Amino acid sequence: MMRLTGRRVIVTGGGSGIGAAIAVRLASEGARVAVADLSLEAAQRTVEGLSGAGLALRVNVARAEEVQAMVAQAVQAWGGLDALVNNAGIGVAATTPDTSEDDWDRVMAVNLKGTFLCMKYAIPAMRRTLQEQSLRGEESGGAAIVNISSAVAVAGVPNRAAYSASKGGILALTRAAAIDHVAEGIRINAILPGTVDTPWIASITAGQPDPAAARAAMTARQPHGRLVSAQEIAAMAAYLISDEGASVIGAGMVVDGGFSAR
Ligand SMILES: NC(=O)c1ccc[n+]([C@@H]2O[C@H](COP(=O)([O-])OP(=O)(O)OC[C@H]3O[C@@H](n4cnc5c(N)ncnc54)[C@H](O)[C@@H]3O)[C@@H](O)[C@H]2O)c1
């Protein structure tokens, strides 16, 4: 399938896990992918594995000036911006009383404010791209934004208070922004993954007294009996960006093995 030929996309947090799998999938369908990450080395590793054009960028999505520079560099490289995947995220495992204010602020800054800032600066760039395409009389499927929320936005999970709040905020922001920008040809959606097999999960389980048992417990809470793969999330992202997703607007696409259906 080559549904994304020539599309210019930014993937944040593309140096690892779900973001890296999304970058690989989008490139395999013909997109040009700017992989942006806190770690430039990690972003470069992902770009080296892409089948098409790639660009590695360093960004902290919680900082407005760095997000502005990320968008400007991608636009400068390829002359426009057609899609953005807001995937960069961090987690904290704690209940509400056990969450420090510092941890609350850190999680909100990266997950929710980061998603806000990337949309804030990407949407005007997408608007300019669409206007230029229209002036040239070019056919365009419009622009697309995919925000990586989580199944915890709609299902309560123990010890994830701040993280769940940030992911619920992303889902609400997705819906609000989808309505604001649908008329100008910018489609905005979210993906709600269940537990996905990424280095993140490995780092959580490694910190437990019995890592194998911790992984087994995470697997057991998935009704389909296994972790979701990063490639399954990437397939949904590619669909949402492609013209096949043209009528999907402001949606929270659940890819969780049945986790939130219980
Ligand atoms: N793994 C899961 O089970 C799961 C489930 C639901 C949702 N998610 C979400 O998917 C996204 C990716 O998760 P993952 O499992 O691939 O994690 P990961 O830790 O493997 O990758 C996250 C990437 O984001 C980057 N990053 C972190 N903070 C950043 C910042 N401030 N600016 C730019 N980049 C930053 C990291 O360097 C890393 O490369 C996150 O938003 C996470 O909340 C993950």
PDBQT file of the ligand as one rigid body, heavy atoms in Angstrom, charges set to zero:
ROOT
HETATM    1  N1  LIG A 301       3.622   1.503  25.646  1.00  0.00    +0.000 N 
HETATM    2  C1  LIG A 301       2.358   1.521  26.049  1.00  0.00    +0.000 C 
HETATM    3  O1  LIG A 301       1.840   0.578  26.624  1.00  0.00    +0.000 OA
HETATM    4  C2  LIG A 301       1.499   2.727  25.751  1.00  0.00    +0.000 A 
HETATM    5  C3  LIG A 301       0.101   2.609  25.925  1.00  0.00    +0.000 A 
HETATM    6  C4  LIG A 301      -0.714   3.713  25.654  1.00  0.00    +0.000 A 
HETATM    7  C5  LIG A 301      -0.144   4.891  25.211  1.00  0.00    +0.000 A 
HETATM    8  N2  LIG A 301       1.212   4.984  25.052  1.00  0.00    +0.000 N 
HETATM    9  C6  LIG A 301       1.751   6.248  24.599  1.00  0.00    +0.000 C 
HETATM   10  O2  LIG A 301       2.480   6.069  23.416  1.00  0.00    +0.000 OA
HETATM   11  C7  LIG A 301       3.523   7.039  23.350  1.00  0.00    +0.000 C 
HETATM   12  C8  LIG A 301       4.845   6.348  23.070  1.00  0.00    +0.000 C 
HETATM   13  O3  LIG A 301       5.063   5.379  24.077  1.00  0.00    +0.000 OA
HETATM   14  P1  LIG A 301       6.208   4.262  23.957  1.00  0.00    +0.000 P 
HETATM   15  O4  LIG A 301       5.721   3.095  24.735  1.00  0.00    +0.000 OA
HETATM   16  O5  LIG A 301       6.617   4.100  22.550  1.00  0.00    +0.000 OA
HETATM   17  O6  LIG A 301       7.354   4.972  24.822  1.00  0.00    +0.000 OA
HETATM   18  P2  LIG A 301       8.958   5.018  24.664  1.00  0.00    +0.000 P 
HETATM   19  O7  LIG A 301       9.441   5.452  26.009  1.00  0.00    +0.000 OA
HETATM   20  O8  LIG A 301       9.470   3.751  24.080  1.00  0.00    +0.000 OA
HETATM   21  O9  LIG A 301       9.173   6.198  23.620  1.00  0.00    +0.000 OA
HETATM   22  C9  LIG A 301       8.855   7.524  23.929  1.00  0.00    +0.000 C 
HETATM   23  C10 LIG A 301       9.762   8.439  23.139  1.00  0.00    +0.000 C 
HETATM   24  O10 LIG A 301       9.378   9.799  23.445  1.00  0.00    +0.000 OA
HETATM   25  C11 LIG A 301      10.536  10.557  23.639  1.00  0.00    +0.000 C 
HETATM   26  N3  LIG A 301      10.253  11.709  24.514  1.00  0.00    +0.000 N 
HETATM   27  C12 LIG A 301       9.995  11.693  25.841  1.00  0.00    +0.000 A 
HETATM   28  N4  LIG A 301       9.815  12.933  26.301  1.00  0.00    +0.000 NA
HETATM   29  C13 LIG A 301       9.968  13.764  25.231  1.00  0.00    +0.000 A 
HETATM   30  C14 LIG A 301       9.908  15.160  25.063  1.00  0.00    +0.000 A 
HETATM   31  N5  LIG A 301       9.702  15.989  26.122  1.00  0.00    +0.000 N 
HETATM   32  N6  LIG A 301      10.100  15.692  23.837  1.00  0.00    +0.000 NA
HETATM   33  C15 LIG A 301      10.339  14.872  22.776  1.00  0.00    +0.000 A 
HETATM   34  N7  LIG A 301      10.415  13.543  22.872  1.00  0.00    +0.000 NA
HETATM   35  C16 LIG A 301      10.233  12.984  24.094  1.00  0.00    +0.000 A 
HETATM   36  C17 LIG A 301      11.542   9.604  24.279  1.00  0.00    +0.000 C 
HETATM   37  O11 LIG A 301      12.880  10.057  24.112  1.00  0.00    +0.000 OA
HETATM   38  C18 LIG A 301      11.239   8.305  23.531  1.00  0.00    +0.000 C 
HETATM   39  O12 LIG A 301      12.034   8.189  22.367  1.00  0.00    +0.000 OA
HETATM   40  C19 LIG A 301       3.468   7.806  24.676  1.00  0.00    +0.000 C 
HETATM   41  O13 LIG A 301       2.739   9.002  24.497  1.00  0.00    +0.000 OA
HETATM   42  C20 LIG A 301       2.719   6.869  25.586  1.00  0.00    +0.000 C 
HETATM   43  O14 LIG A 301       2.035   7.544  26.619  1.00  0.00    +0.000 OA
HETATM   44  C21 LIG A 301       2.051   3.928  25.314  1.00  0.00    +0.000 A 
ENDROOT
TORSDOF 0
